[in-house]
């Protein structure tokens, strides 16, 4: 390794993310889950019979499922931090409910 | 049921990816952007986008590591950030100051002025050279990973890094550091 490479190794050290960052990510993901749930709730069930309309709720379901899955990620981090277990349960329940609702709507 | 199992597997795989590379993505964003607040935003957006396209990325990666893909997302988001920022008047000095201000005064107290010199030199490099050096030295990525993240061939990446180090060395020499 050259002198310059050694200097670069010393100067460009990895940077640890702030400890509160996962909370912000969680908040963003929860917003997405909420938006997806509202999208599903607002959708007229009768419109589901028309295949031309399947794209919109399907997209909402995907977004909801994505957010639910991503919440799973955050939950793992939260478990590592041994934080509030009650709130985690509520999030898990919300994610499960959302996924179940999405499946129910799409199955109809 | 098979679909459910696949979703669980995907979630587990994404969790692993997230846990393994949160620091990489954050480090890259931080060195590209220069402040914690916006680096956090870039990192969050990176993982949100990554989750949305994770299944496809995993399928198309054919078992190759996904870190270059993650860094490429962060790279594009950082480019957008700078593009938006460039609409406002800004001097080159301010641009250079972003990277040189990354390390705190502790470095200086400890006699680490050389760190500031190196960071200033990195900040003055052309974008592609600077990005390649951040990937190599802050994230410890090899040529193949950097090539995938930058969308270049391995050979071109090797040359890019070599030239970046050479240019930086010459500038440091002019500044009396080497």
Boltz contact constraints between the chains, C-beta under 6 A:
constraints:
  - contact:
      token1: [A, 3]
      token2: [B, 178]
      max_distance: 6.0
  - contact:
      token1: [A, 4]
      token2: [B, 165]
      max_distance: 6.0
  - contact:
      token1: [A, 4]
      token2: [B, 168]
      max_distance: 6.0
  - contact:
      token1: [A, 4]
      token2: [B, 169]
      max_distance: 6.0
  - contact:
      token1: [A, 7]
      token2: [B, 118]
      max_distance: 6.0
  - contact:
      token1: [A, 8]
      token2: [B, 137]
      max_distance: 6.0
  - contact:
      token1: [A, 9]
      token2: [B, 137]
      max_distance: 6.0
  - contact:
      token1: [A, 11]
      token2: [B, 115]
      max_distance: 6.0
  - contact:
      token1: [A, 11]
      token2: [B, 118]
      max_distance: 6.0
  - contact:
      token1: [A, 11]
      token2: [B, 119]
      max_distance: 6.0
  - contact:
      token1: [A, 12]
      token2: [B, 137]
      max_distance: 6.0
  - contact:
      token1: [A, 12]
      token2: [B, 138]
      max_distance: 6.0
  - contact:
      token1: [A, 14]
      token2: [B, 23]
      max_distance: 6.0
  - contact:
      token1: [A, 14]
      token2: [B, 27]
      max_distance: 6.0
  - contact:
      token1: [A, 14]
      token2: [B, 138]
      max_distance: 6.0
  - contact:
      token1: [A, 15]
      token2: [B, 27]
      max_distance: 6.0
  - contact:
      token1: [A, 15]
      token2: [B, 30]
      max_distance: 6.0
  - contact:
      token1: [A, 17]
      token2: [B, 22]
      max_distance: 6.0
  - contact:
      token1: [A, 17]
      token2: [B, 26]
      max_distance: 6.0
  - contact:
      token1: [A, 21]
      token2: [B, 40]
      max_distance: 6.0
  - contact:
      token1: [A, 25]
      token2: [B, 44]
      max_distance: 6.0
  - contact:
      token1: [A, 28]
      token2: [B, 44]
      max_distance: 6.0
  - contact:
      token1: [A, 66]
      token2: [B, 51]
      max_distance: 6.0
  - contact:
      token1: [A, 66]
      token2: [B, 52]
      max_distance: 6.0
  - contact:
      token1: [A, 69]
      token2: [B, 11]
      max_distance: 6.0
  - contact:
      token1: [A, 70]
      token2: [B, 51]
      max_distance: 6.0
  - contact:
      token1: [A, 72]
      token2: [B, 11]
      max_distance: 6.0
  - contact:
      token1: [A, 73]
      token2: [B, 15]
      max_distance: 6.0
  - contact:
      token1: [A, 73]
      token2: [B, 18]
      max_distance: 6.0
  - contact:
      token1: [A, 76]
      token2: [B, 15]
      max_distance: 6.0
